[in-house]
């Protein structure tokens, strides 16, 4: 028998939320390890961060599910598994700070040649060289949502020209259909779009060919936004460089051509993996639970493909 309070599954102890609403029941669950018998009573589910298939497959057993709150900004891995009538909410507000920091890190490290300096240090070599600065560059930011705005704020002191691109054109933001005209003038291209039918394979051979000589491509979106074989080929020609926090396939298997591609910096999908993530995740989930318990409108509700 239950006490009538809605059941919430969390991936962490509710005490970490500070003051979760008392009108809910909480269970800390990792479905990849064990699915409790009460799965059919769950009304709000927060899956583990970067969990596996079991964390999504368990949704099919949640016959009373009303809300699924992810800890990720992207929801492409769960969108197709959400039953009719269930509200899907993403982790907007959790990862902007960490991801924007990594965006700047990858851009600066690539332009200033930090990977080469690290390799030289490993060999005990003093390897002086001139490198391009971020200052005075034109940066094309493709994807102007919350993460894009956070990146813009951190780019502001670097004396760059920023060109913003969104799904649709609006004041100060170009539409994605304008990319063919924008790419040839961009020194740095940063990808932070969600993975949708429109953006899957967006960066293909034609996109890469339109980039100017010496340009830098930075992907913090999803690996499938870039056609991997096309990027490997373009990097092999030595005309552009790239920095990737996400790849396709992922994780990148041993021996994959990307590992040995020239002018490429790879980080292992760590855009959100910093000390800034969990305090923001706990705040978002706490606030969302209070809305849910009070019957108030939820935050971060996902509609359509965005």
C-alpha positions in Angstrom: 0.0 0.0 0.0 1.2 3.5 -0.8 0.4 6.7 1.2 -1.1 8.5 -1.8 1.8 10.8 -2.4 3.2 10.9 -6.0 6.3 8.7 -6.4 9.5 10.4 -7.8 12.5 8.5 -8.9 15.8 10.4 -8.5 19.4 9.5 -9.4 20.7 11.1 -6.2 19.7 11.5 -2.6 16.8 14.0 -2.2 18.8 15.6 0.7 21.1 17.1 -1.9 18.2 19.2 -3.1 18.1 21.2 0.1 14.4 21.4 0.6 12.5 19.0 -1.7 8.7 19.3 -1.3 7.3 17.1 1.5 4.2 16.1 -0.5 6.1 13.6 -2.7 7.6 10.2 -2.1 11.2 9.8 -3.2 13.3 6.7 -4.3 16.9 6.8 -5.4 17.0 4.4 -8.4 19.5 3.3 -11.0 17.5 1.2 -13.4 20.6 -0.3 -14.9 21.2 -2.0 -11.6 17.7 -2.7 -10.3 14.2 -1.8 -11.2 12.1 -1.7 -8.0 8.6 -3.3 -7.9 7.0 0.1 -7.7 8.0 1.2 -11.2 4.4 1.3 -12.3 3.7 4.0 -9.6 6.3 6.5 -10.8 4.8 9.9 -11.7 8.0 11.9 -12.1 11.3 10.4 -13.3 14.8 11.9 -13.4 17.0 9.5 -15.2 20.7 9.2 -14.3 23.0 11.6 -16.0 24.7 10.0 -19.1 23.0 6.6 -18.3 22.6 3.6 -20.5 19.8 2.1 -22.5 18.2 0.5 -19.4 17.5 4.0 -18.0 15.4 4.8 -21.1 13.8 1.4 -21.6 12.3 1.4 -18.1 10.0 4.2 -19.2 7.8 1.6 -20.8 7.0 0.1 -17.4 6.0 3.5 -15.9 2.2 3.3 -16.5 1.5 6.4 -14.3 4.4 8.6 -15.5 3.4 12.2 -15.9 6.8 14.0 -16.2 10.3 13.0 -17.4 13.0 15.5 -16.3 16.4 14.9 -18.0 19.7 16.2 -16.6 20.9 16.7 -20.2 20.2 19.7 -22.5 19.7 17.3 -25.5 16.8 14.9 -25.4 17.3 13.1 -28.6 18.0 9.8 -26.8 14.6 9.8 -25.0 12.2 11.8 -27.2 11.0 8.8 -29.1 10.4 6.8 -26.0 8.0 9.3 -24.3 4.4 8.1 -24.2 1.6 10.3 -25.2 0.5 12.6 -22.4 3.9 12.6 -20.6 5.6 16.0 -20.3 9.3 16.0 -21.3 11.5 18.6 -19.7 15.2 19.1 -20.5 18.2 20.2 -18.4 18.3 23.8 -19.6 20.2 25.8 -17.0 22.4 22.9 -15.9 25.2 22.8 -18.5 25.4 26.3 -20.0 28.3 27.4 -17.7 30.4 24.3 -18.1 29.8 24.0 -21.8 30.6 27.6 -22.5 33.8 27.3 -20.5 34.8 24.2 -22.6 33.9 26.0 -25.8 36.4 28.8 -25.0 39.0 26.2 -23.9 38.8 24.3 -27.1 38.9 27.4 -29.3 41.9 29.0 -27.4 43.8 25.7 -27.1 43.4 25.0 -30.8 44.2 28.5 -32.1 47.2 28.9 -29.8 48.6 25.4 -30.4 48.4 24.1 -26.8 48.2 20.4 -27.9 51.5 20.8 -29.7 53.1 22.5 -26.7 52.0 19.6 -24.5 53.5 17.1 -26.9 56.7 19.1 -27.0 56.8 19.2 -23.2 56.5 15.4 -23.1 59.6 15.3 -25.3 61.4 17.9 -23.3 61.5 20.3 -26.2 61.2 24.1 -26.3 59.0 24.6 -29.3 58.5 28.3 -30.0 56.0 29.3 -32.7 53.7 32.1 -33.7 50.0 31.2 -33.6 46.8 32.9 -34.5 45.0 34.7 -31.7 41.2 34.7 -31.1 41.3 38.5 -31.1 40.2 40.0 -34.4 38.6 36.8 -35.6 35.0 36.4 -37.0 33.3 33.7 -35.0 30.2 32.0 -36.4 28.0 30.6 -33.6 25.6 28.1 -34.9 22.8 27.4 -32.4 21.7 30.4 -30.4 19.8 29.0 -27.4 20.8 29.0 -23.8 24.2 27.5 -24.4 24.9 29.8 -27.3 24.0 32.8 -25.2 26.4 31.6 -22.5 29.2 31.2 -25.1 28.5 34.7 -26.4 28.9 36.2 -23.0 32.3 34.6 -22.5 33.4 35.6 -26.0 32.6 39.2 -25.4 36.0 40.3 -23.9 38.0 38.7 -26.7 37.7 41.4 -29.3 36.0 39.2 -31.9 33.2 39.8 -34.3 30.3 37.4 -33.5 27.8 36.2 -36.1 24.9 34.3 -34.6 22.8 31.7 -36.3 19.5 30.1 -35.1 16.9 27.8 -36.5 14.9 30.8 -37.8 16.1 34.4 -38.5 15.3 37.1 -35.9 16.7 40.4 -34.8 20.5 40.0 -34.6 20.3 36.2 -35.4 20.7 34.8 -38.9 18.6 31.8 -40.0 20.3 28.4 -40.7 19.5 28.8 -44.3 22.0 31.6 -44.6 25.0 29.4 -43.8 26.3 29.1 -47.3 26.8 32.8 -47.4 28.2 33.1 -43.9 30.7 30.2 -43.8 33.3 31.6 -46.2 34.0 34.6 -44.0 34.2 32.8 -40.6 37.5 32.1 -38.9 35.9 30.0 -36.1 32.7 28.0 -36.4 31.1 26.8 -33.2 28.3 24.2 -33.2 25.8 24.1 -30.3 22.6 23.0 -32.2 20.3 20.3 -30.9 20.3 17.0 -32.9 17.1 17.0 -35.0 16.2 15.9 -38.5 17.2 19.3 -39.7 20.7 19.3 -38.1 21.7 15.7 -38.5 24.5 15.7 -41.0 24.4 19.5 -41.3 28.2 19.6 -41.5 28.9 17.6 -44.6 31.4 17.8 -47.4 29.7 20.9 -48.9 29.6 22.7 -45.5 33.3 22.0 -44.9 34.3 23.0 -48.4 32.6 26.4 -47.9 34.7 27.1 -44.8 37.7 29.4 -45.4 41.3 28.1 -45.5 42.7 28.0 -41.9 39.2 28.1 -40.2 38.5 26.2 -37.0 35.4 24.0 -36.5 34.3 23.4 -32.9 31.6 20.9 -32.2 29.9 20.9 -28.8 26.5 19.8 -30.1 26.1 16.1 -31.0 28.5 14.0 -33.0 25.9 13.2 -35.7 25.6 16.9 -36.6 28.9 16.3 -38.4 29.4 13.7 -41.1 32.5 12.0 -39.7 33.9 10.7 -42.9 33.6 14.1 -44.6 35.4 15.7 -41.7 38.2 13.1 -41.7 38.7 13.8 -45.4 38.8 17.6 -45.0 41.2 17.4 -42.1 43.4 15.1 -44.1 43.8 17.8 -46.8 45.2 20.1 -44.1 43.0 23.1 -45.1 41.0 23.5 -41.8 41.3 22.4 -38.2 38.8 21.1 -35.7 38.1 20.6 -32.0 35.4 18.0 -31.1 33.8 17.4 -27.7 31.3 15.1 -29.4 31.9 12.5 -32.1 30.1 9.9 -34.2 30.4 7.1 -33.2 30.7 7.7 -29.5 32.7 6.7 -27.6 35.3 6.8 -30.3 36.7 3.3 -30.8 40.3 2.4 -30.8 41.9 2.8 -34.2 39.2 5.1 -35.6 40.6 7.6 -38.2 39.7 10.6 -36.1 42.3 9.6 -33.5 45.1 10.1 -36.1 43.5 13.0 -38.1 45.8 16.0 -38.3 44.9 19.4 -36.8 42.3 17.9 -34.5 41.7 18.2 -30.8 39.3 15.7 -29.1 37.8 15.9 -25.7 35.6 12.9 -24.5 32.2 14.6 -24.3 33.0 16.5 -21.1 31.0 19.7 -21.9 28.9 19.4 -18.8 31.4 17.4 -16.7 32.7 20.1 -14.3 32.1 21.1 -10.7 29.6 23.6 -12.0 27.1 21.0 -13.1 25.7 19.4 -9.9 24.8 22.5 -8.0 22.8 23.7 -11.0 21.3 20.2 -11.5 20.1 20.1 -7.9 18.6 23.6 -8.1 16.7 22.8 -11.3 15.3 19.5 -10.0 14.4 21.0 -6.7 12.6 23.9 -8.3 10.9 21.6 -10.8 9.7 19.3 -8.0 8.2 22.3 -6.2 6.3 23.2 -9.3 5.1 19.7 -9.8 3.9 19.3 -6.2 2.1 22.6 -6.4 0.5 21.9 -9.8 2.2 24.9 -11.3 3.5 25.1 -14.9 6.8 23.2 -15.3 10.0 24.7 -16.6 11.9 23.6 -19.7 9.0 21.8 -21.4 10.1 20.4 -24.7 7.8 20.8 -27.7 8.3 19.6 -31.3 11.9 19.0 -32.1 13.3 21.8 -29.9 
